[in-house]
Amino acid sequence: MAGIKRKSAAAAQSEVKSKSKKVKVDKPTKRSSDKDAIKPAKSSKKAKREDDSDELMESDTSEVENGFYGFSANEGAGRDGSSSPSEAGFVGDALDAALNEDTKQDGKKDKKDKDGKKEHKKDKKDKKDFKSNGAGEKTSALAGLNATTSREAHAKQKALAKERKSAKPNAEVVEQLKELWEKLRLKANVSDQERKDLIDKTFELVTGRIKEFVFKHDSVRVIQSALKYTRSMEQRRIIAQELKSEFKGLAEGKYAKFLIAKLLEKGDAEIRGMIIQEFYGHVRRLIHHPEASWILDDTYRQVATPAQKAHLLREWYGPEFSIKGLGDDKDSENADLSTILEKSPEKRKPIMDYLEQQINSLIQKKQTGFTMLHDAMLQYFLTCKPNTTEASDFLDHLKPDPTLKEGEEADNIDLLKNLAFTKPGSRLVSLAFAYGAAKDRKILLRPYKDTIETMAYDVNAHNVLLAAMAVTDDTKLTSKSIFGELLPAIGSDQLSEKVQSLSNDVRARTVLLYPFASDAKWLLDQETRERMAEVCSIREITSKKDPNTRNHELAKSIEPQLLTVVNEQTRSFTQHVTGLQFLGEVLVGAPEVEPKLRQEALKKVAELSQKIIEGGENITSHGKNMLKTLVQGGKFDPMTKKVVPVSPPLGFADLFWDQIKQDVLAWATGEGSFVIVGLVESENFNRKDEVLAALKKGRKQLQEAAGPAKADAKTKKQGKKGGAPQSRGNAGARILLEKL
């Protein structure tokens, strides 16, 4: 706000200019601390004419600059540095007026802000309705569409878009296909005959011109649905025949690649062969393509035959393997790199360099989930000679950087995780554990933190955990890293649920029970046994600890949790086969750990022994084997043909005898006869005389149950002709008769 100044009221001076005397003013030694004080105005050397009137005139000085003191002092005030009372009063009036004016302005501004918020949307909408033309004038957007309302404009826009869409090629056919697709894709409320009619109509529209529809995002979905729901392989062949020589381009398409996937899934060997054959010679290009790479890898992993896999994998070894006609056709079915290099040792360096370049290019792009990549890496490592610089350098690329701090993630963490979940990748990681040193194994195990449980249930990844347990000498590390994540602490509500889930899964139980039964055929399948045999043969050179000691230490680390669950869920474990196998291994393993818990569990098993033997065919078969192992106090060693008792003794034989001594003859002549044989043969059972005395009283019953030792020739001949086979009797009862 501008200040106000008053003209001087002094007497009029003569028009003749005269010099005024200068008044000396003593300058203060210190600057005044009052910043708001009015400074005296300097008197002009030349007298100015001043009007006698008291008119007010606007000052060119603002209150911001002079603190609301925007007035001009008269000469008198300027000379003595003071102002007259009238002028001082005017300053106060000016201040009050300025403050009042500011208050009014602030009030108007607040009101304006409130009104502005209300009208903001309206103004914004109005701005949208106007555009600036070339002359700078504003024209309405509605006027451009010859519309008066927004609704009318939208309707005209839709009509315009529809008109443009109908002008595209095959627009009418695409609309018909989409109408059919809306009904065809429904999973329910569509009868088989209605679905068949929809598929036939779809094929009538697209047959002979499929290429015109497969590269469009909407029409290609219709063809995918037709492939999915049709039951005619001939119709699928029609599509495949029309798309012949286009499969590589379709695999690179953003939407058409799904049509290739559906053909591979629903097609037969002929259709798959047509597709895969067009991938030959283009593996390097396709594996680096963002869309086609996954189609190629899915084809390699799921549908390709061994010969087709070998042909695709050989293209990783060099350009010459991609050219048709070079080399023998029989060799194209063999992708074993070691065999190829044995025939052509002079090609070792170029092939290994080319393969390493291919592997590194995908790893640098972080495209590490391909099974083809894992297979190529395995072939490279198997070709390297152990303990050479070439093999060591390759393993160094697999290992995460050990200098990384906690919370930092290495670049190859995803690579190691992806390797574990494929067949060739899991074998490569297992070999890395086997050949690695103690520090290497620790570093290799670290990336799988928070993934252990998922790995335990996976068909391939659980082999990595088995290899880590089989070769790592630091059992504290493996028990903490693997079992620390699989098994919650004692007292946790999830412990019982986790243990039962692990023991019932065919793969997860191998991880849980490997320390107890590392060589059991019922625990490990043939492929896993071959894999572990390969790892264990390398372990003899790279590991120092005895395998039995290693397994025993691992068993001791998890025995408390397992015994706790066995005590809580004993009856539940005795109701299925896997539970009985679990009970037998846990109760025999590491007997020095938690003896009280073990005795409580053994007592519960003895009380349930009668129900176990009557549980059914499968339950009875596995149940009597479990009871016999517990009664004998140890496992049977097939090498020495003897039972190896555990120390300290289990003491289950006495508990079992106290439960069944009243029914010993029923056991001896029934399904549990071999359990009684084990009881009599047990080294740590001191009450054998009581058992034999009870059996002597029922010798006649034993003889009836034993039956003939061997079937005679006449009985065998009748059995071959189809007659009713004669029972051979109870073998366990015959053994007991011999001991009497």
Secondary structure in CASP SS format (residue, H / E / C, confidence):
PFRMAT SS
TARGET T0000
AUTHOR 0000-0000-0000
METHOD secondary structure of the structure
MODEL  1
M C 1.00
A E 1.00
G E 1.00
I E 1.00
K E 1.00
R E 1.00
K C 1.00
S C 1.00
A C 1.00
A C 1.00
A C 1.00
A C 1.00
Q C 1.00
S C 1.00
E C 1.00
V C 1.00
K C 1.00
S C 1.00
K E 1.00
S C 1.00
K C 1.00
K C 1.00
V C 1.00
K C 1.00
V C 1.00
D C 1.00
K C 1.00
P C 1.00
T C 1.00
K C 1.00
R C 1.00
S C 1.00
S C 1.00
D C 1.00
K C 1.00
D C 1.00
A C 1.00
I C 1.00
K C 1.00
P C 1.00
A C 1.00
K C 1.00
S C 1.00
S C 1.00
K C 1.00
K E 1.00
A C 1.00
K C 1.00
R C 1.00
E C 1.00
D C 1.00
D C 1.00
S C 1.00
D C 1.00
E C 1.00
L E 1.00
M E 1.00
E E 1.00
S E 1.00
D E 1.00
T E 1.00
S E 1.00
E H 1.00
V H 1.00
E H 1.00
N H 1.00
G C 1.00
F C 1.00
Y C 1.00
G C 1.00
F C 1.00
S C 1.00
A C 1.00
N C 1.00
E H 1.00
G H 1.00
A H 1.00
G H 1.00
R H 1.00
D H 1.00
G C 1.00
S C 1.00
S C 1.00
S C 1.00
P H 1.00
S H 1.00
E H 1.00
A H 1.00
G H 1.00
F H 1.00
V H 1.00
G H 1.00
D H 1.00
A H 1.00
L H 1.00
D H 1.00
A H 1.00
A H 1.00
L H 1.00
N H 1.00
E H 1.00
D H 1.00
T H 1.00
K H 1.00
Q H 1.00
D H 1.00
G H 1.00
K H 1.00
K H 1.00
D H 1.00
K H 1.00
K H 1.00
D H 1.00
K H 1.00
D H 1.00
G H 1.00
K H 1.00
K H 1.00
E H 1.00
H H 1.00
K H 1.00
K H 1.00
D H 1.00
K H 1.00
K H 1.00
D H 1.00
K H 1.00
K H 1.00
D C 1.00
F E 1.00
K E 1.00
S E 1.00
N C 1.00
G C 1.00
A C 1.00
G C 1.00
E C 1.00
K E 1.00
T E 1.00
S E 1.00
A H 1.00
L H 1.00
A H 1.00
G H 1.00
L C 1.00
N C 1.00
A C 1.00
T C 1.00
T C 1.00
S H 1.00
R H 1.00
E H 1.00
A H 1.00
H H 1.00
A H 1.00
K H 1.00
Q H 1.00
K H 1.00
A H 1.00
L H 1.00
A H 1.00
K H 1.00
E H 1.00
R H 1.00
K H 1.00
S H 1.00
A C 1.00
K C 1.00
P C 1.00
N C 1.00
A H 1.00
E H 1.00
V H 1.00
V H 1.00
E H 1.00
Q H 1.00
L H 1.00
K H 1.00
E H 1.00
L H 1.00
W H 1.00
E H 1.00
K H 1.00
L H 1.00
R C 1.00
L C 1.00
K C 1.00
A C 1.00
N C 1.00
V C 1.00
S C 1.00
D H 1.00
Q H 1.00
E H 1.00
R H 1.00
K H 1.00
D H 1.00
L H 1.00
I H 1.00
D H 1.00
K H 1.00
T H 1.00
F H 1.00
E H 1.00
L H 1.00
V H 1.00
T C 1.00
G C 1.00
R C 1.00
I H 1.00
K H 1.00
E H 1.00
F C 1.00
V C 1.00
F C 1.00
K C 1.00
H C 1.00
D C 1.00
S H 1.00
V H 1.00
R H 1.00
V H 1.00
I H 1.00
Q H 1.00
S H 1.00
A H 1.00
L H 1.00
K H 1.00
Y H 1.00
T C 1.00
R C 1.00
S C 1.00
M H 1.00
E H 1.00
Q H 1.00
R H 1.00
R H 1.00
I H 1.00
I H 1.00
A H 1.00
Q H 1.00
E H 1.00
L C 1.00
K C 1.00
S C 1.00
E C 1.00
F H 1.00
K H 1.00
G H 1.00
L H 1.00
A H 1.00
E C 1.00
G C 1.00
K C 1.00
Y C 1.00
A C 1.00
K H 1.00
F H 1.00
L H 1.00
I H 1.00
A H 1.00
K H 1.00
L H 1.00
L H 1.00
E H 1.00
K H 1.00
G C 1.00
D C 1.00
A H 1.00
E H 1.00
I H 1.00
R H 1.00
G H 1.00
M H 1.00
I H 1.00
I H 1.00
Q H 1.00
E C 1.00
F C 1.00
Y C 1.00
G C 1.00
H C 1.00
V H 1.00
R H 1.00
R H 1.00
L H 1.00
I H 1.00
H C 1.00
H C 1.00
P C 1.00
E C 1.00
A H 1.00
S H 1.00
W H 1.00
I H 1.00
L H 1.00
D H 1.00
D H 1.00
T H 1.00
Y H 1.00
R H 1.00
Q H 1.00
V H 1.00
A C 1.00
T C 1.00
P H 1.00
A H 1.00
Q H 1.00
K H 1.00
A H 1.00
H H 1.00
L H 1.00
L H 1.00
R H 1.00
E H 1.00
W H 1.00
Y H 1.00
G C 1.00
P H 1.00
E H 1.00
F H 1.00
S H 1.00
I C 1.00
K C 1.00
G C 1.00
L C 1.00
G C 1.00
D C 1.00
D C 1.00
K C 1.00
D H 1.00
S H 1.00
E H 1.00
N C 1.00
A C 1.00
D C 1.00
L H 1.00
S H 1.00
T H 1.00
I H 1.00
L H 1.00
E H 1.00
K H 1.00
S C 1.00
P H 1.00
E H 1.00
K H 1.00
R H 1.00
K H 1.00
P H 1.00
I H 1.00
M H 1.00
D H 1.00
Y H 1.00
L H 1.00
E H 1.00
Q H 1.00
Q H 1.00
I H 1.00
N H 1.00
S H 1.00
L H 1.00
I H 1.00
Q H 1.00
K C 1.00
K C 1.00
Q C 1.00
T C 1.00
G C 1.00
F C 1.00
T H 1.00
M H 1.00
L H 1.00
H H 1.00
D H 1.00
A H 1.00
M H 1.00
L H 1.00
Q H 1.00
Y H 1.00
F H 1.00
L H 1.00
T H 1.00
C C 1.00
K C 1.00
P C 1.00
N C 1.00
T C 1.00
T H 1.00
E H 1.00
A H 1.00
S H 1.00
D H 1.00
F H 1.00
L H 1.00
D H 1.00
H H 1.00
L H 1.00
K C 1.00
P C 1.00
D C 1.00
P C 1.00
T C 1.00
L C 1.00
K C 1.00
E C 1.00
G C 1.00
E C 1.00
E C 1.00
A C 1.00
D C 1.00
N C 1.00
I H 1.00
D H 1.00
L H 1.00
L H 1.00
K H 1.00
N H 1.00
L H 1.00
A H 1.00
F C 1.00
T C 1.00
K H 1.00
P H 1.00
G H 1.00
S H 1.00
R H 1.00
L H 1.00
V H 1.00
S H 1.00
L H 1.00
A H 1.00
F H 1.00
A H 1.00
Y H 1.00
G C 1.00
A C 1.00
A H 1.00
K H 1.00
D H 1.00
R H 1.00
K H 1.00
I H 1.00
L H 1.00
L H 1.00
R H 1.00
P H 1.00
Y H 1.00
K C 1.00
D C 1.00
T C 1.00
I H 1.00
E H 1.00
T H 1.00
M H 1.00
A H 1.00
Y H 1.00
D C 1.00
V C 1.00
N C 1.00
A H 1.00
H H 1.00
N H 1.00
V H 1.00
L H 1.00
L H 1.00
A H 1.00
A H 1.00
M H 1.00
A H 1.00
V H 1.00
T C 1.00
D C 1.00
D C 1.00
T H 1.00
K H 1.00
L H 1.00
T H 1.00
S H 1.00
K H 1.00
S H 1.00
I H 1.00
F H 1.00
G H 1.00
E H 1.00
L H 1.00
L C 1.00
P C 1.00
A C 1.00
I C 1.00
G C 1.00
S C 1.00
D C 1.00
Q C 1.00
L H 1.00
S H 1.00
E H 1.00
K H 1.00
V H 1.00
Q H 1.00
S H 1.00
L H 1.00
S H 1.00
N H 1.00
D C 1.00
V C 1.00
R C 1.00
A H 1.00
R H 1.00
T H 1.00
V H 1.00
L H 1.00
L H 1.00
Y C 1.00
P C 1.00
F C 1.00
A C 1.00
S C 1.00
D C 1.00
A C 1.00
K C 1.00
W C 1.00
L C 1.00
L C 1.00
D C 1.00
Q H 1.00
E H 1.00
T H 1.00
R H 1.00
E H 1.00
R H 1.00
M H 1.00
A H 1.00
E H 1.00
V H 1.00
C H 1.00
S H 1.00
I H 1.00
R H 1.00
E H 1.00
I H 1.00
T H 1.00
S C 1.00
K C 1.00
K C 1.00
D C 1.00
P H 1.00
N H 1.00
T H 1.00
R H 1.00
N H 1.00
H H 1.00
E H 1.00
L H 1.00
A H 1.00
K H 1.00
S H 1.00
I H 1.00
E H 1.00
P H 1.00
Q H 1.00
L H 1.00
L H 1.00
T H 1.00
V H 1.00
V H 1.00
N H 1.00
E H 1.00
Q C 1.00
T H 1.00
R H 1.00
S H 1.00
F H 1.00
T C 1.00
Q C 1.00
H C 1.00
V H 1.00
T H 1.00
G H 1.00
L H 1.00
Q H 1.00
F H 1.00
L H 1.00
G H 1.00
E H 1.00
V H 1.00
L H 1.00
V H 1.00
G C 1.00
A C 1.00
P C 1.00
E C 1.00
V C 1.00
E C 1.00
P H 1.00
K H 1.00
L H 1.00
R H 1.00
Q H 1.00
E H 1.00
A H 1.00
L H 1.00
K H 1.00
K H 1.00
V H 1.00
A H 1.00
E H 1.00
L C 1.00
S H 1.00
Q H 1.00
K H 1.00
I H 1.00
I H 1.00
E C 1.00
G C 1.00
G C 1.00
E H 1.00
N H 1.00
I H 1.00
T H 1.00
S H 1.00
H H 1.00
G H 1.00
K H 1.00
N H 1.00
M H 1.00
L H 1.00
K H 1.00
T H 1.00
L H 1.00
V H 1.00
Q H 1.00
G C 1.00
G E 1.00
K E 1.00
F E 1.00
D E 1.00
P C 1.00
M C 1.00
T C 1.00
K C 1.00
K E 1.00
V E 1.00
V E 1.00
P E 1.00
V C 1.00
S C 1.00
P C 1.00
P C 1.00
L C 1.00
G C 1.00
F H 1.00
A H 1.00
D H 1.00
L H 1.00
F H 1.00
W H 1.00
D H 1.00
Q H 1.00
I H 1.00
K H 1.00
Q H 1.00
D H 1.00
V H 1.00
L H 1.00
A H 1.00
W H 1.00
A H 1.00
T H 1.00
G C 1.00
E C 1.00
G C 1.00
S H 1.00
F H 1.00
V H 1.00
I H 1.00
V H 1.00
G H 1.00
L H 1.00
V H 1.00
E H 1.00
S C 1.00
E C 1.00
N C 1.00
F C 1.00
N C 1.00
R C 1.00
K H 1.00
D H 1.00
E H 1.00
V H 1.00
L H 1.00
A H 1.00
A H 1.00
L H 1.00
K H 1.00
K H 1.00
G C 1.00
R H 1.00
K H 1.00
Q H 1.00
L H 1.00
Q H 1.00
E H 1.00
A H 1.00
A H 1.00
G C 1.00
P C 1.00
A C 1.00
K C 1.00
A C 1.00
D C 1.00
A H 1.00
K H 1.00
T H 1.00
K H 1.00
K H 1.00
Q H 1.00
G H 1.00
K H 1.00
K H 1.00
G C 1.00
G C 1.00
A C 1.00
P C 1.00
Q C 1.00
S C 1.00
R C 1.00
G C 1.00
N C 1.00
A H 1.00
G H 1.00
A H 1.00
R H 1.00
I H 1.00
L H 1.00
L H 1.00
E H 1.00
K H 1.00
L C 1.00
END
